[in-house]
């Protein structure tokens, strides 16, 4: 179970890597999630994985495509069926898109308007929270900061003419043995700058940096409703590795 004061769906959801074969045990586990969620005035939410059309199977902890795990997917299917029978509905179906080391472009240019930092600045955090940033209380702001700074990360921002972030993204670095992978999160463009190609510039800067850091692969997660983002990701060379959705029920 993941709880973080209701900030972000991912950080307030359950990811079950092993689903018991006994239906009664699954039901009891769901009961416990519902109880703990109710204590926090949160809607019980489960992240459920499934194969995606054209995918190479499920994705591992670093987001990489791997051999399809029939047992894992069957457990996810049974969990989803139980939740749907209880009235849970699907929100935010998402694709995990993957690019291996050999696919990362080696000739992208670094746009000087893209700034990268190993630390989370207040300016980047404000851009992440959006127009409501000024009204976020200090405690919630601290939760945001803790969520964004867990683990090794790089924070990218595309600066406009006034030095204010017009687009941002975060890359989380994951170590797996001798290999290092990068996951792209929090990719946002300021509303008044959408349609100006800033997502491409941010991602190309990430490619440039990924080559120099020697990353073994990069993944990005895109909601299926974002058709333009999916099309751009495919154009840039990302391929579908897996799919997940959230199942939730209002309190």
N, C-alpha and C positions, 0 to 999 in steps of 0.2 A: 504494500500500500504506500502511496505517495501523497502526502498532504503538505501544502505550502500556503496556507491562509487564503485559498481560493484563487491564487494568482497562477494563471496558465492552466489549460486543460491537462497537458501532459503531467505537470507536477502535482496534480490532484486526481490521479487516476490509478487504477490497479493494472499491473502487467503480470499475468500469470504465465510463467514459463513451463509449469507442470500442472496439468489438470487431472485430478484423481479420476480413476475409472469408475468409482462408486458414485452414482448420481446423488445419493444422500450427502456424501462428503462435499460435493460441489455445491449443493444447495446450502449446506451449513456454512461454507466459506463465504458465499454470497450474502447470507444473512448477517455475518459478522461485518462485512464491508458496509452493508446498509446501516448497521447499527453505529459503526464508527463515523460514517459520513454524517448521519443525522446528529450526532453529538457536536459536530462542527458546523452544522447548518449548511452542508454541502450536498449537492446532488451526487448520488453514487455513480461512478463512472469507471468503465473498464476499457482498456485498450486491447483490441482483439485483432490478431494477425490472420491473414489469408493469402493464398496465392493470387498474383495479379496476372491478367492476360498478357502474354508475351514475356513474362518474367522468367528468370533463371531459377526461381524457387524462393525460399525464405531468405532473410538477411541475417547475418550474425550480429554480434554486439557492436561491431564497427560499421554496420550498415552494408557490408559486402554481400553480394549474391553468393549463395552456396547451394549445395545439393539439397533438394527438397526433403524436409523432415516430415514424413507422413504422420508419425506419432504426434508431433507437436501440432500440426495443422488439424488433425482429428480432434485433439483436445480443445483447440480453439473453436472448432465448429460446434462441439457439444456445449461449451460454455456460452457461445452466442445463442444457441437454440434455447437454453434455459433462461437467459436474460430476456430474450424476445418474448418468451412465454409469460414473463413477469411484467411485460409492458414497456421494456426498454426500447429506445429508438436509436437509430444510427445518426451520428453527427460527424462531420469533418472526415469523410473518407480520404485517405492520403496515400500517395505513392512514394516509396523510397527509391531514389534514382542514384545510380552508381557509375563511377568512372575509375578504372584501374590506372596504375602508373603509366602504362603504355599509351593510354588514351589522353592523358593530360597534355594540352598543347604546350610546346616548348618555345614558341615564337611570339607569345603575346607581349604587348608593350605595357609598361606601367604608366598609367595616367597620373601625372603629378598631382592632380586634384584628389587622388585617393590616399588617405592617411591610414596607416596601420599601427596599432599599439598592442602591447602585451597586457596593458592595464585598462580597466574600465573607467572612463572619464565621466564626470557629471554631464558633460555635453552629449556624449553618446547615449547615456542612460535617458536623458530628457528626450532625445530623438526616438528612442525605443518606446517610451511610454506615450509619445505623441502629444496632441494638444492638451490632454488632461494632466500632463506632468506637473504643472504648477499646483494642482489640487490634490496631489497624492500626499498622504500623511507620511511623516518620517518613518514610522514602523513598516508601512507597506513598501516604502522606498528601499528600506534595508532588506526586505524579503526579495525584492527584485534584484538587488545587488548580489545577494548570496546565491540566488538561482543562476545568475549570469556568470559568476566568477568561480563556480565549482569546477575544479580541474584546470588544465592548461588550455588557454584560449588566445585567439588573436581577434582584435576588434577593428573592423574596417569602416571607414566613412568617406563618402564622396562630398567634398566641400563645395558649396556654391560661392559666388563672387564675394559674399560677405563673411566667408569662413564658417558658415553654419552648415551642419550636415544636411544634405539633400537626400542621401541614401546611406543606409548602414547595413552591416551584416556581421555575424560572429562566426568564427571557425573554431570548433572544439577539436583539440588534438587527442587522439586515442592511441595509446601504445599497446601493441599486441606482440609480445616477444621482441624480435628485432625490427618489426615493422611499425610504421606510424601512419595513421590515417586521419583525415580531416573531415569533420561533419559541419555543413553549413546550416546555421540557424539564424533566426531573427532578421531575415532579409526584408527590409522595408524601404519604401520610397516615399518621401514627403508628398502629400496629395497634389500640391501645385507643380510638382516636377515629374509626375507620372507620364509615361509615353515618350520620354526624352532619351531612352536607351541607357539609363543609369544602372539598371540591373546587370546588363551585359558588361558595363565598365567595371562594376564591382567584382563580378565573377572572373573576368579576364585578369584583374589584379590578383585575385586569389590564385588563379592558375600560375601566374608569374611567380608568386611567392611560394606556391606548392612545389614547383620545380626546384627552386633554390633551397627549400627545406628538405627536399628529397622524400616527399610524401609518397606512400605506396598506393594511395587511392583517395578519392574524395566522394562523399555522398551528400545528397541534398534531399529534403523532404518537401513535397509540394501537394497541397490539397487538390483533389481532382476537379473541384469547381474552377480552379485557376487555369483555364485553358491556355491563356497566353503564356503563363509561366511554364506549363508543361511543354508547349511548342518550342519555346526558347531553349529550355533544358535539352530537348531532343536535338535541336539545331547545334547546340554547343557540344554534343557528343555523349550526354548522359543516357543510360539505359535503365529500364525498370528492373529493380531487384526484388521488390516485394510490395505489399499493400497492407495497410491497416485502417481500422476505423474505430471510433469510440462509440460505445453503447452506454446510454445514460437514461436516467429516469428522474423527472423533476421531483423535488422534495414536497 
